[in-house]
Amino acid sequence: MSVVKSSAEIMELSIEAGVGKSKLSLKSQFLLAILAGAYIGLGSILAIKVAGGMKPEIWGTFVRLVFGGVFPVGLLMVLLAGADLFTGDCHFMTGALAHKRINFAKFLRVLAISLIGNFIGSVIVAWLTYKGTLLMDGSDAGRPLASYAVAIANSKCGLAFDVAFYRGVMCNWLVCLAIYMALSSSDGVSKAILMWPPITAFVALGMEHSVANMTFVPLALFIGSDAVYQATANAAVLTATWPTLMINNLIPVVLGNYVGGALFVAMFYYWSHNLKTKRTA
């Protein structure tokens, strides 16, 4: 018997995962959502720390590949340690709802709690990174890592609404595909190998992940408001704000992430496999 599950078997597992999430207590799901936001945040900080010191004029687009190559550490922690990530829930909960295994109230509850908890966990990591001066080490002439973080936030909050939305769609198509592929195996090493390429791809291509942005932008807002940073010569000037994070980025990206995961993964595979309905809601 093959150790790699078929696509239909993976869809069944995805639906069961959605049902399982709907049965969690509010406390359990909220705590797991905070952890997921924190794990994705840690992967985001790692990407900045590793790629931020690489000069594009020397490394070219290889910087993007490095940034994307280390970022998946966060999702790997979510998958193996266990946590509740909004972008994955877009796939899991939509499949369970379409299969009539949960009702609409449970569907909305899980998505709402995961989104709120992810935001809290992400901001905690951003604040700890700032307070721990991980990107503000005084030995860094010109504070390139801090400036790099600010430039990332400025770019994300400067996107047009439709551009942010479409980048969000493409991002979560790849993220949920990575999770879908990881479900085909039961051992951790295989899961890591399977999920890594799609995650690296979406990051290297410059797509928009709502939960990652919940760390990227708040981190820059903390750094950019610091008097020491503001007095640093040649440092990027902060233009992102809390309102632009919400309006210009998170609203369109969250919507795009939902469409990408729900439509292009959950519904396409649901329609393709025509699975037998088992009502449990």
C-alpha positions in Angstrom: 0.0 0.0 0.0 1.3 3.4 -1.0 2.4 5.7 1.9 1.2 8.7 -0.2 -2.5 9.2 0.0 -4.6 9.9 -3.1 -6.1 13.3 -3.7 -9.6 12.0 -2.7 -8.2 10.7 0.6 -6.5 14.1 1.2 -9.8 15.8 0.6 -11.5 13.5 3.2 -8.8 14.4 5.7 -9.2 18.1 5.0 -13.0 17.8 5.6 -12.3 15.9 8.9 -9.9 18.6 9.9 -12.5 21.2 9.4 -15.0 19.2 11.5 -12.5 18.8 14.2 -11.8 22.5 14.4 -15.5 23.2 14.7 -15.6 21.0 17.8 -12.8 22.8 19.7 -13.8 25.0 22.6 -13.5 28.7 22.1 -10.6 28.8 24.6 -8.7 26.0 22.8 -9.1 27.4 19.4 -8.2 31.0 20.5 -5.0 29.8 22.2 -4.1 27.7 19.1 -4.8 30.7 16.9 -2.5 32.9 18.9 0.3 30.2 18.6 -0.2 30.0 14.8 0.2 33.8 14.5 3.3 33.6 16.6 4.8 30.8 14.5 4.2 32.5 11.2 5.6 35.7 12.8 8.8 33.9 13.8 9.2 32.6 10.2 8.7 36.2 9.0 11.3 37.6 11.4 13.8 34.9 10.4 13.3 35.8 6.7 14.1 39.5 7.4 17.1 38.6 9.6 18.6 36.3 6.9 17.8 38.1 3.7 17.8 41.7 5.0 21.6 41.9 5.0 22.0 40.7 1.4 22.6 43.5 -1.0 20.4 43.2 -4.2 23.1 44.8 -6.3 25.3 41.8 -5.5 22.8 39.0 -5.0 20.0 40.1 -7.4 16.8 38.1 -7.2 18.5 35.4 -5.2 17.6 37.5 -2.2 13.9 36.7 -2.8 14.7 33.0 -3.0 16.6 33.1 0.3 13.8 35.1 1.9 11.2 32.6 0.7 13.4 29.7 1.5 13.5 30.3 5.2 10.0 31.7 5.7 8.3 28.2 5.6 9.8 27.4 9.0 6.7 29.2 10.5 4.2 27.0 8.6 6.2 23.9 9.5 5.8 24.7 13.2 2.0 25.2 12.6 1.7 21.8 10.9 3.8 19.7 13.2 3.4 21.4 16.6 -0.3 22.0 16.0 -1.9 25.5 15.8 -4.9 27.2 14.1 -4.0 29.3 11.1 -6.6 31.4 9.3 -5.2 30.8 5.8 -5.4 27.1 6.3 -8.9 27.3 7.8 -10.1 29.0 4.5 -9.6 25.6 2.9 -10.5 23.3 5.8 -13.7 25.0 6.9 -15.0 25.6 3.3 -14.6 22.0 2.5 -16.4 20.9 5.7 -19.2 23.4 5.0 -19.6 22.4 1.3 -19.7 18.8 2.4 -22.5 19.7 4.9 -20.4 18.4 7.9 -20.7 21.8 9.7 -23.2 24.6 9.7 -22.6 28.2 8.7 -22.4 29.5 12.3 -19.5 27.1 13.1 -17.8 28.0 9.8 -17.9 31.7 10.7 -16.9 31.1 14.3 -13.7 29.2 13.4 -12.6 31.7 10.8 -13.3 34.7 13.0 -11.5 33.3 16.0 -8.5 32.2 14.0 -8.2 35.6 12.4 -8.3 37.4 15.7 -6.0 35.0 17.5 -3.5 35.1 14.6 -3.4 38.9 14.8 -2.7 38.8 18.5 0.1 36.2 18.2 1.7 38.0 15.3 1.7 41.4 17.1 3.2 39.8 20.2 6.1 38.4 18.1 6.5 41.8 16.4 6.6 43.6 19.7 9.1 41.1 21.3 11.3 41.4 18.3 11.3 45.2 18.6 11.9 45.2 22.4 14.6 42.6 22.0 16.3 44.8 19.4 16.7 41.8 17.1 16.7 44.2 14.1 17.9 47.3 16.0 21.4 46.2 17.1 23.5 49.3 17.6 26.4 47.6 15.9 24.6 47.7 12.5 25.7 50.9 10.8 22.6 52.6 9.3 20.4 49.8 10.8 19.9 48.0 7.5 17.7 45.2 8.9 15.4 47.7 10.6 15.3 49.8 7.5 14.6 46.7 5.4 11.6 45.8 7.7 10.2 49.3 7.3 10.6 49.3 3.5 8.7 46.0 3.4 5.8 47.5 5.4 5.7 50.6 3.3 5.4 48.5 0.2 2.7 46.3 1.5 0.6 49.3 2.8 1.1 51.1 -0.5 -0.6 48.5 -2.7 -3.8 49.3 -4.5 -6.8 47.4 -3.1 -7.2 45.2 -6.2 -3.5 44.4 -6.4 -3.4 43.4 -2.8 -6.6 41.2 -3.3 -5.2 39.4 -6.3 -1.9 38.8 -4.6 -3.8 37.4 -1.7 -5.7 35.0 -3.9 -2.6 33.6 -5.5 -0.8 33.4 -2.1 -3.4 31.3 -0.4 -3.9 29.1 -3.4 -0.3 28.1 -2.9 -0.4 28.0 0.9 -3.5 25.7 0.9 -2.0 23.6 -1.8 1.2 23.2 0.4 -1.0 22.1 3.3 -3.0 19.8 1.0 0.2 18.1 -0.3 1.5 17.8 3.3 -1.6 15.8 4.2 -0.6 13.2 1.7 2.0 11.9 4.1 1.9 11.0 7.8 5.6 11.5 8.7 7.1 14.9 9.6 10.1 14.9 7.2 7.9 14.2 4.2 5.4 16.9 5.3 8.3 19.4 5.5 9.6 18.4 2.0 6.2 18.6 0.4 5.0 21.9 1.9 8.3 23.8 1.4 8.3 24.5 -2.4 4.8 26.1 -2.7 5.5 28.3 0.4 8.9 29.4 -0.9 7.3 30.1 -4.3 4.6 32.5 -2.9 7.0 34.4 -0.8 9.7 34.7 -3.5 7.0 35.8 -6.0 5.9 38.7 -3.7 2.4 37.5 -2.9 0.4 38.6 0.1 -0.2 36.4 3.2 -2.5 38.1 5.7 -1.1 36.5 8.8 2.6 37.2 7.8 1.6 40.8 7.2 0.3 40.9 10.8 3.9 40.7 11.9 5.7 42.5 9.0 3.7 45.7 9.3 3.3 46.1 13.1 7.1 45.3 13.5 7.8 48.2 11.2 5.3 50.5 13.0 7.1 49.8 16.3 10.6 50.3 14.8 9.6 53.4 12.7 8.2 55.2 15.7 11.4 54.6 17.7 13.4 57.8 18.3 16.7 56.0 17.9 15.7 54.7 14.5 14.2 58.0 13.4 17.6 59.6 14.1 19.5 57.1 12.0 20.9 58.4 8.8 19.7 56.9 5.6 17.1 54.8 7.3 13.8 54.2 5.4 11.1 56.7 6.4 8.0 55.0 7.7 4.9 55.7 5.7 2.8 52.7 6.8 0.3 53.3 9.5 -2.2 51.2 11.5 -5.1 52.5 9.4 -3.3 51.7 6.1 -2.4 48.2 7.5 -6.1 47.5 8.0 -7.6 49.3 5.0 -4.9 49.0 2.3 -3.6 45.6 3.2 -5.4 43.3 5.6 -9.0 43.8 4.3 -8.1 43.0 0.6 -5.6 40.4 1.5 -7.9 38.5 3.9 -10.6 38.5 1.3 -8.1 37.4 -1.4 -6.6 34.7 0.9 -10.1 33.3 1.5 -10.9 33.1 -2.2 -7.6 31.5 -3.0 -7.9 28.8 -0.4 -11.7 28.2 -0.5 -12.2 28.3 -4.3 -9.1 27.1 -5.9 -8.3 24.3 -3.4 -11.3 23.4 -1.2 -14.0 23.7 -3.9 -12.1 22.6 -6.9 -11.1 19.4 -5.2 -14.5 19.0 -3.6 -16.2 19.3 -7.1 -13.6 17.0 -8.6 -13.9 14.1 -6.2 -17.7 14.2 -5.7 -17.4 12.8 -2.2 -20.3 11.3 -0.4 -22.1 13.6 1.9 -22.2 12.7 5.6 -24.1 15.2 7.7 -22.8 15.9 11.2 -23.6 19.6 11.7 
